[in-house]
């Protein structure tokens, strides 16, 4: 995308977030639902197809371009991003990266338009950080696989029409090697969805369990060869980590702007608290970290666009940005003082919303392991 077109896209999305999404933040939190009218507007803007290739109806953005969009969307309630985030990232990228031509032609146009909402079904009760411990089984039966098992904490499961499911096809192989990837329509006989979980934050973004009971999945719905599922999942997550890092960079920037506006208005000891040096220190630390986060995300995104392996850099970006936004949110509560603890100001909502950043798409501890492993492998 040329620079002028990208600038127009970012300006349009910034205006949409400011004028349409931000005023609805409190409503979404109260009702635990994103209004259908706003979802329709997101589809019309192309947000569901940011990363889908143009030949399948998407915008075909590079990672660097998508990161800039994510930073804009991260400046409003994170529930909004969640609605289309799996379509852009982990819910679609297995098809983009490793799908057959037939799979791409069948599913990607609908994903790009938002007609199809996707979910990425990897996590289980015993397979979270230990993703290779998947127990959901897929047993070959002629031209089908028979799926049995349960997935946990699956984002958008209650509104998705297509799941990318990781299941064990070879029980004789322990760990990642026996896992394969499948495309499973949500209306397949034997699929059932649990109720949305009550959560600490991100009301309006739902997570549910998915149960598979003797679900027959055609062989042509397998992504890649048998045993390649874990490898595909890791490639998908590498990309998703850059996406998430960009989102939380935007969130930190929103919080800093809110802090500056409040600090200039709030008067204590006869002057705005923005003139008190200890408050300035809170803002300075937050701004410094946000600038570092933006630089790290964009460097990683551009490196990925160049075709380089970014396993280390993506993990570092996700680790730094998810930890950073938690610190910024904590400082924001401190700048707002008592008001930061009151729901009407929205700061406490962001404080709760960003806590999941250090857990999903790989916990901070998993990112540390990846960073250390890759650094040792590369010789420092």
C-alpha positions in Angstrom: 0.0 0.0 0.0 1.4 3.4 -0.9 2.0 6.0 1.8 -0.9 8.2 0.9 -3.4 5.4 0.8 -2.1 4.1 4.2 -2.4 7.6 5.7 -6.0 7.9 4.4 -6.8 4.4 5.9 -5.3 5.3 9.3 -7.1 8.7 9.3 -10.4 7.0 8.6 -9.9 4.4 11.3 -8.8 7.0 13.8 -11.9 9.0 13.1 -14.1 5.9 13.4 -12.5 4.9 16.7 -12.9 8.4 18.1 -16.4 9.2 16.8 -18.1 5.8 16.9 -16.3 3.4 19.2 -15.1 5.6 22.1 -18.6 6.9 22.9 -19.8 3.3 23.1 -17.2 2.0 25.5 -19.3 2.3 28.7 -22.3 0.7 27.0 -20.3 -2.3 25.8 -18.9 -2.8 29.3 -22.3 -2.6 30.9 -24.1 -4.9 28.4 -21.2 -7.2 27.7 -21.9 -6.9 24.0 -20.7 -4.9 21.0 -23.7 -3.4 19.2 -24.4 -5.0 15.9 -24.4 -1.7 14.1 -20.8 -1.1 15.1 -19.8 -4.5 14.0 -21.4 -3.8 10.6 -19.4 -0.6 10.3 -16.2 -2.5 11.2 -16.9 -4.9 8.3 -17.6 -2.1 5.9 -14.2 -0.5 6.8 -12.4 -3.8 6.0 -11.3 -4.4 9.6 -12.1 -8.1 9.3 -9.8 -8.5 6.3 -6.8 -6.4 7.2 -4.3 -9.3 6.8 -6.3 -11.3 4.1 -4.6 -11.2 0.6 -6.3 -8.8 -1.8 -7.1 -11.6 -4.2 -9.5 -13.0 -1.6 -11.2 -9.7 -0.8 -9.0 -8.5 2.0 -6.8 -5.4 2.3 -3.6 -7.4 2.2 -1.7 -5.2 4.6 1.9 -5.8 5.4 2.7 -6.5 9.0 4.0 -3.0 9.4 0.8 -1.5 8.0 -1.4 -3.8 10.1 0.6 -2.8 13.2 -0.2 0.9 12.6 -3.9 0.0 12.3 -3.7 -2.0 15.5 -2.2 0.9 17.4 -5.2 3.0 16.3 -7.8 0.4 17.3 -5.9 -0.2 20.6 -6.8 3.3 21.7 -10.4 2.3 22.4 -12.0 -0.5 24.4 -10.2 -3.7 23.7 -13.6 -5.5 23.2 -13.9 -3.8 19.8 -10.6 -5.2 18.6 -11.5 -8.7 19.8 -14.5 -8.8 17.5 -12.4 -8.8 14.4 -9.0 -9.7 15.8 -9.2 -13.5 15.3 -10.2 -13.0 11.7 -7.2 -10.8 11.1 -4.8 -13.0 13.1 -4.8 -16.5 14.6 -8.3 -17.4 13.3 -7.3 -17.0 9.6 -3.6 -17.1 9.3 -3.2 -20.9 9.3 -5.3 -20.9 6.1 -3.2 -18.0 4.6 0.1 -19.6 5.6 -0.5 -23.3 5.0 -4.0 -23.8 3.5 -4.6 -25.4 0.1 -5.9 -23.3 -2.8 -9.3 -24.8 -2.3 -9.4 -23.9 1.4 -8.3 -20.4 0.7 -10.9 -20.0 -2.1 -13.7 -21.4 0.1 -13.0 -19.5 3.4 -10.9 -16.4 2.9 -13.4 -14.2 1.1 -16.0 -14.8 3.8 -13.4 -14.2 6.5 -12.3 -10.9 4.9 -15.8 -9.6 4.6 -16.8 -10.6 8.1 -19.4 -13.0 6.9 -17.3 -15.7 8.5 -16.0 -15.1 12.1 -13.2 -17.4 13.1 -11.7 -18.8 16.3 -8.4 -20.5 17.1 -9.0 -23.6 19.2 -5.7 -24.7 20.7 -6.0 -24.3 24.5 -7.3 -27.1 26.7 -7.5 -27.7 30.4 -4.1 -29.5 30.3 -2.7 -27.7 27.3 -2.2 -24.0 27.9 1.4 -22.9 28.0 2.2 -26.6 27.4 0.6 -26.4 23.9 2.1 -29.7 22.9 0.0 -31.5 25.5 -3.1 -31.4 23.4 -5.5 -34.3 24.2 -8.3 -33.6 21.7 -8.2 -36.6 19.4 -8.8 -36.8 15.6 -9.0 -40.4 14.5 -8.9 -41.1 10.7 -12.0 -42.9 9.4 -11.8 -43.2 5.6 -12.3 -39.8 4.1 -13.0 -38.2 7.5 -11.5 -37.6 10.9 -13.6 -38.1 14.0 -12.9 -35.4 16.5 -13.4 -35.7 20.3 -12.3 -33.4 23.0 -12.8 -30.0 24.7 -11.1 -26.7 24.1 -11.0 -23.9 26.8 -11.0 -20.1 26.8 -11.6 -19.8 23.1 -12.2 -16.2 22.0 -15.3 -15.5 20.0 -16.4 -19.2 20.2 -20.0 -18.2 20.6 -20.1 -16.0 17.5 -17.7 -18.0 15.3 -18.7 -20.0 12.3 -15.3 -21.6 11.7 -12.7 -23.0 14.1 -9.1 -23.8 13.5 -8.7 -26.8 15.8 -5.5 -28.4 16.9 -6.0 -32.2 17.6 -3.8 -35.2 18.2 -3.8 -37.5 15.2 -1.0 -39.8 16.3 -1.3 -40.8 20.0 2.0 -42.8 19.7 3.9 -39.5 19.3 4.1 -37.5 22.5 4.2 -33.7 22.5 4.0 -31.5 19.5 4.8 -34.0 16.8 1.5 -35.8 16.9 -0.8 -32.7 16.5 -2.6 -31.7 13.3 -4.7 -28.7 12.3 -8.3 -28.8 11.1 -10.9 -26.4 9.9 -14.2 -27.2 11.6 -17.4 -25.3 10.9 -19.2 -24.4 14.1 -22.5 -25.9 12.8 -21.0 -29.4 12.4 -23.0 -32.1 14.1 -21.4 -32.9 17.5 -20.0 -29.4 18.1 -21.4 -27.5 21.2 -20.4 -24.2 22.7 -20.3 -23.4 26.5 -21.7 -20.3 28.0 -19.4 -17.2 27.9 -17.2 -17.0 30.9 -17.4 -14.2 33.4 -14.1 -12.3 33.3 -12.1 -9.7 35.1 -12.1 -7.4 32.1 -12.8 -7.0 28.4 -16.5 -7.2 28.7 -18.0 -7.5 25.3 -15.3 -9.9 24.2 -16.5 -13.4 24.9 -14.5 -16.6 25.6 -16.2 -20.0 25.8 -15.4 -23.7 25.9 -15.9 -25.8 22.7 -16.9 -29.4 23.0 -16.4 -31.9 20.1 -18.3 -35.2 20.3 -17.7 -37.6 17.4 -17.5 -34.6 15.0 -16.8 -35.8 11.5 -14.3 -33.6 9.7 -13.5 -34.2 6.0 -9.9 -35.0 5.2 -9.8 -32.0 2.9 -10.3 -29.8 6.0 -6.9 -30.7 7.4 -4.4 -27.9 7.1 -1.0 -29.1 6.1 0.1 -32.7 6.6 -0.5 -34.9 9.6 1.7 -33.9 12.5 2.3 -30.3 11.2 -0.4 -28.7 13.4 1.9 -27.5 16.2 4.4 -26.1 13.7 1.6 -24.2 11.9 0.2 -23.0 15.3 3.6 -21.5 16.3 4.0 -19.7 12.9 0.5 -18.3 13.4 1.3 -17.2 17.0 4.6 -15.6 16.0 2.6 -13.2 13.8 -0.2 -12.8 16.3 2.3 -11.6 18.9 3.3 -8.7 16.8 -0.4 -7.8 16.3 -1.1 -8.0 20.1 2.1 -5.9 20.9 0.8 -3.2 18.5 -2.6 -3.2 20.1 -1.3 -2.7 23.6 1.1 0.0 22.4 -2.0 1.9 21.2 -3.7 1.3 24.6 -0.8 2.7 26.4 -0.8 5.8 24.2 -4.5 6.3 24.9 -4.0 6.1 28.7 -1.1 8.6 28.5 -3.3 11.1 26.7 -6.1 10.6 29.2 -3.6 11.2 32.0 -2.3 14.4 30.5 -5.8 15.8 30.0 -6.8 15.0 33.5 -3.5 16.2 35.1 -3.9 19.6 33.3 -7.4 19.9 34.7 -7.2 18.6 38.2 -6.0 21.2 40.7 -4.3 20.3 44.0 -2.2 22.6 46.3 -3.3 25.6 44.2 -2.1 24.4 40.8 -2.8 21.7 38.2 -1.3 18.4 39.2 0.5 18.3 35.9 2.8 20.9 37.4 3.8 18.6 40.3 7.1 16.8 39.5 6.1 13.5 41.0 3.0 13.4 38.7 5.3 14.4 35.8 7.5 11.4 36.7 4.6 9.0 36.3 3.8 10.5 32.9 7.4 10.6 31.8 8.0 6.9 32.6 4.8 5.9 30.8 5.7 8.0 27.7 9.3 6.6 27.6 8.0 3.0 27.7 5.3 3.7 25.1 7.9 5.2 22.7 10.1 2.2 23.2 7.2 -0.1 22.6 6.2 1.6 19.3 9.8 1.4 18.1 10.2 -2.3 19.0 6.9 -3.2 17.3 7.6 -1.3 14.1 11.1 -2.7 13.9 9.8 -6.3 14.4 7.0 -5.8 11.9 9.4 -4.5 9.2 11.8 -7.3 9.9 9.0 -9.8 9.4 7.9 -8.1 6.2 11.5 -8.6 4.9 11.1 -12.3 5.2 13.4 -12.8 8.2 12.7 -15.2 11.0 11.2 -13.0 13.9 10.5 -15.7 16.5 12.7 -13.9 19.0 11.7 -10.4 18.1 8.0 -11.2 18.1 8.3 -12.8 21.5 10.3 -9.8 22.8 7.7 -7.3 21.4 4.8 -9.2 22.9 6.6 -9.6 26.3 7.7 -6.0 26.5 4.4 -4.4 25.3 2.1 -6.6 27.4 4.2 -5.9 30.6 4.6 -2.2 29.7 0.8 -1.5 29.3 0.2 -3.0 32.7 2.6 -0.6 34.2 1.1 2.4 32.3 -2.4 1.4 33.4 -1.2 1.2 37.0 0.4 4.7 36.7 -2.8 6.0 35.1 -4.9 5.0 38.1 -2.3 6.7 40.3 -2.5 10.0 38.3 -6.3 10.0 38.4 -6.2 9.1 42.2 -9.6 8.4 43.6 -11.2 9.1 40.2 -9.0 6.3 38.7 -10.8 3.9 41.0 -14.3 5.0 39.8 -15.9 3.3 36.9 -17.2 6.5 35.3 -13.8 7.6 34.3 -12.9 4.4 32.5 -9.4 4.1 33.8 -10.2 1.2 36.1 -11.8 -0.6 33.2 -8.5 -0.3 31.2 -6.6 -1.4 34.3 -8.6 -4.6 34.3 -8.8 -5.0 30.5 -5.0 -5.1 30.0 -4.3 -7.7 32.7 -4.9 -10.5 30.2 -2.2 -9.2 27.9 0.4 -11.0 30.0 -1.4 -14.3 29.6 -3.0 -14.9 26.2 -1.0 -15.5 23.0 1.6 -17.0 25.2 2.3 -15.9 28.8 5.1 -13.6 29.7 7.0 -16.6 31.1 6.6 -18.5 27.8 7.9 -15.4 26.0 10.9 -15.3 28.3 11.7 -18.9 27.5 11.4 -18.3 23.7 13.6 -15.2 23.9 16.2 -17.0 25.9 16.2 -20.1 23.7 16.4 -18.0 20.5 19.1 -15.8 21.9 21.2 -18.8 23.0 20.7 -20.4 19.6 21.8 -17.2 17.8 24.8 -16.9 20.0 23.7 -13.8 21.8 
